[in-house]
Amino acid sequence: MKLLGFDFTPHQPYLEYNNNYYSYKPGIEDDLYGLVWEVYQVNNFDFQKSIAFPDVCADIMLFYSPNKAHCYLMSGTKGLRVMTDLEFFKDIHTIFGVKFCSGALGNLFEGVRDTGDNIIWGNDALIYGNDTIERLLDAKTFTERWNLVRNYLIKRLNSDYEVDRLVNYVANCIVVNRGKIIIQDLESQTGYSSRYLRKKINEGLGVSIKTFCRIVQFQWSYHLYHQFGDKLSFSELAQQSGYYDQSHMNITYKKLTGLLPKNATNLYT
């Protein structure tokens, strides 16, 4: 079975298979293409759906409850994140978020990396952004929330935005190659030693190259499964996702999520 190209976005089933999920993905003509993967919102949130998959991107997330709203910058994780660890989680009715492309964060925010389990309060992360946070906490619609975040990002891009080009390049290479890349290829493409590359990626992304590749491959296989459904057996899914075999895919899924592929791919569906 020949598979077509894809638009990679890290998946989160607890959001996507919740109530009233919708999203926007900037197109190539958008100023934020290559920086923002997806803007999303869930209304009438079911708090019993609370397990977040490992992913490779940071999100700005707004959690709205009847009496209060909360804003965080949340890095991607190397394993499952249980959202009920947030003490207010059971009271939320709406989640709004923006996913940032791996390796592109640069200095958009303070102290935020793509992966590494960090959770940073919005006021501590946004640069000169207290007014933006206050307005986000009061915002009522998807459009209003996205316009506020968009304006902040455009302002940062037009001021002193800087990104580590090496980290950005390597992250893009790994994503484009669906997590299947070897360090020797990156050495020849960049001209840097494996030791230097490993150091820079660990510092820039918050995880090792190996872990980053493993999570991208996992997310890619999840994407494939939901793109092709029952047209792919799990052995075919393993092959198309670049695993050695189904056993290798099973081991990786268990390591990342504690679940076998059959259970993980059907979580909340």
C-alpha positions, 0 to 999 in steps of 0.5 A, spaced: 500 500 500 503 506 497 501 512 502 501 519 500 504 525 503 502 528 510 501 534 514 505 532 521 501 535 527 502 531 534 496 528 536 492 528 543 486 524 543 484 526 549 483 533 546 481 531 539 476 525 541 473 530 546 466 534 545 466 539 540 473 539 538 475 544 532 482 547 530 486 551 525 492 550 521 496 556 518 497 555 511 504 556 507 501 563 506 500 565 513 506 569 517 506 564 522 506 557 518 513 554 520 512 556 527 505 554 529 502 547 528 495 548 530 490 552 534 485 548 537 479 549 542 475 544 546 468 546 548 464 542 553 470 538 556 469 531 558 474 531 564 474 524 564 478 524 558 485 526 561 491 522 559 496 526 554 500 522 549 508 524 549 509 529 544 514 533 541 511 540 542 510 546 547 503 549 547 500 555 550 494 552 553 488 556 556 483 552 561 476 555 562 472 554 568 465 557 570 469 562 575 476 562 573 481 561 567 488 559 567 494 560 562 500 555 562 506 554 557 506 546 557 512 543 554 511 536 550 512 530 554 517 523 554 511 519 557 504 520 559 501 526 562 495 525 567 492 532 566 488 531 572 494 533 576 492 540 575 488 541 581 482 545 577 482 540 571 475 537 573 472 544 573 474 546 566 469 547 561 473 549 555 480 548 553 484 553 548 491 552 545 496 553 540 501 548 538 508 550 536 513 547 531 518 543 534 525 547 534 522 554 532 520 556 539 527 560 540 526 566 544 518 567 543 517 565 551 521 565 557 524 558 559 520 554 555 522 548 551 519 543 546 519 537 550 521 536 557 515 536 562 515 543 563 509 547 566 510 554 566 505 559 568 503 564 563 505 570 566 512 568 567 513 565 560 510 571 556 515 577 555 511 583 556 505 579 556 501 581 562 496 585 558 495 579 553 494 574 559 489 578 562 485 579 556 486 571 554 483 569 561 477 574 559 476 572 552 470 568 550 471 566 543 476 562 539 477 567 534 478 572 540 483 568 543 487 566 537 487 573 535 490 575 542 496 570 541 497 571 534 498 579 535 503 577 541 507 572 536 507 577 530 510 582 535 515 578 538 517 576 530 518 583 529 522 585 535 528 581 537 526 574 535 531 569 534 532 561 533 537 556 534 538 555 526 541 548 528 536 546 533 531 548 528 534 544 522 535 538 526 528 538 528 525 539 521 529 533 519 527 528 524 520 530 523 520 530 515 523 523 516 518 521 520 523 520 526 527 515 522 534 518 521 541 516 524 546 521 527 551 520 521 546 523 516 545 529 521 553 529 521 554 529 514 548 534 513 550 539 518 558 539 518 558 538 526 560 532 530 555 527 533 557 529 540 556 537 539 549 535 535 547 531 541 549 536 546 545 542 542 539 538 541 538 536 548 539 543 550 534 546 545 529 541 545 529 538 552 530 531 550 536 527 546 535 526 539 534 518 540 528 520 544 525 526 540 526 521 534 522 515 538 516 520 539 516 523 532 515 516 530 510 514 535 506 520 533 507 518 526 504 511 526 498 514 530 497 519 525 497 513 520 493 509 523 487 514 524 488 516 517 487 509 514 483 506 519 482 498 518 486 498 511 492 497 515 493 491 519 498 492 525 504 489 522 503 493 516 502 499 520 509 497 523 512 497 517 509 503 514 511 507 520 519 505 520 519 500 525 523 493 524 517 489 526 510 489 530 514 487 536 519 493 535 512 497 535 509 494 541 515 495 545 516 502 543 508 504 545 509 500 551 515 504 553 512 511 551 505 510 553 504 503 557 499 501 552 500 496 546 498 499 539 491 497 539 489 500 546 493 506 544 490 508 537 483 507 540 484 511 546 478 515 547 475 513 540 
